[in-house]
Amino acid sequence: MIGCCHCGEEFDPDNLPDDAAVQAGIILAAERYDDAGKVCANCLASRGCLAMMYDPECQ
């Protein structure tokens, strides 16, 4: 268990949900933000949803 670098919530980076928004957030964490493995599922989902809605590169 580690703490999220954004919200501080404890999470297991090896046990994230298989949700589309979380998966999009994981890709963004690895490719754009360089914080893969440091962001919890809630923050990944928020990042993924926002990117899917507003980022022209993700549409």
C-alpha positions as a Markdown table, in Angstrom:
| # | Residue | x | y | z |
|---|---|---|---|---|
| 1 | Met | 0.0 | 0.0 | 0.0 |
| 2 | Ile | 1.3 | 3.4 | -0.9 |
| 3 | Gly | -0.2 | 6.9 | -0.7 |
| 4 | Cys | -1.5 | 8.7 | -3.8 |
| 5 | Cys | 0.7 | 11.6 | -4.9 |
| 6 | His | -2.4 | 13.7 | -5.4 |
| 7 | Cys | -4.9 | 13.0 | -2.7 |
| 8 | Gly | -2.8 | 11.0 | -0.2 |
| 9 | Glu | -5.3 | 8.0 | -0.1 |
| 10 | Glu | -3.7 | 4.6 | 0.6 |
| 11 | Phe | -4.0 | 2.2 | -2.4 |
| 12 | Asp | -2.5 | -0.9 | -3.9 |
| 13 | Pro | -1.0 | 0.0 | -7.3 |
| 14 | Asp | -1.2 | -3.7 | -8.4 |
| 15 | Asn | -4.9 | -3.9 | -7.7 |
| 16 | Leu | -6.7 | -1.2 | -9.7 |
| 17 | Pro | -10.2 | -1.6 | -11.2 |
| 18 | Asp | -10.6 | -2.6 | -14.8 |
| 19 | Asp | -12.7 | 0.5 | -15.6 |
| 20 | Ala | -12.3 | 2.5 | -18.9 |
| 21 | Ala | -11.7 | 5.8 | -17.1 |
| 22 | Val | -9.1 | 4.2 | -14.8 |
| 23 | Gln | -7.4 | 2.6 | -17.8 |
| 24 | Ala | -7.3 | 5.9 | -19.6 |
| 25 | Gly | -5.8 | 7.5 | -16.5 |
| 26 | Ile | -3.1 | 4.8 | -16.3 |
| 27 | Ile | -2.1 | 5.5 | -19.9 |
| 28 | Leu | -1.9 | 9.2 | -19.2 |
| 29 | Ala | 0.1 | 8.6 | -16.0 |
| 30 | Ala | 2.6 | 6.6 | -18.0 |
| 31 | Glu | 2.8 | 8.6 | -21.2 |
| 32 | Arg | 2.1 | 12.2 | -20.2 |
| 33 | Tyr | 2.4 | 12.9 | -16.5 |
| 34 | Asp | 5.3 | 10.5 | -15.5 |
| 35 | Asp | 3.5 | 9.4 | -12.3 |
| 36 | Ala | 2.5 | 5.8 | -13.1 |
| 37 | Gly | 2.1 | 3.7 | -10.0 |
| 38 | Lys | 1.8 | 6.7 | -7.8 |
| 39 | Val | -1.9 | 7.7 | -8.4 |
| 40 | Cys | -5.0 | 6.0 | -6.8 |
| 41 | Ala | -7.9 | 4.7 | -8.8 |
| 42 | Asn | -10.2 | 7.7 | -8.0 |
| 43 | Cys | -7.6 | 10.2 | -9.2 |
| 44 | Leu | -6.8 | 8.1 | -12.3 |
| 45 | Ala | -10.5 | 7.8 | -13.1 |
| 46 | Ser | -11.0 | 11.6 | -12.7 |
| 47 | Arg | -8.0 | 12.2 | -15.0 |
| 48 | Gly | -9.2 | 9.7 | -17.5 |
| 49 | Cys | -12.7 | 11.1 | -17.6 |
| 50 | Leu | -11.6 | 14.6 | -18.1 |
| 51 | Ala | -9.1 | 13.6 | -20.8 |
| 52 | Met | -11.8 | 11.6 | -22.6 |
| 53 | Met | -14.2 | 14.5 | -22.5 |
| 54 | Tyr | -12.0 | 17.5 | -23.2 |
| 55 | Asp | -8.6 | 16.4 | -24.5 |
| 56 | Pro | -8.6 | 16.4 | -28.3 |
| 57 | Glu | -5.7 | 14.0 | -28.4 |
| 58 | Cys | -7.7 | 11.4 | -26.5 |
| 59 | Gln | -10.9 | 11.6 | -28.6 |
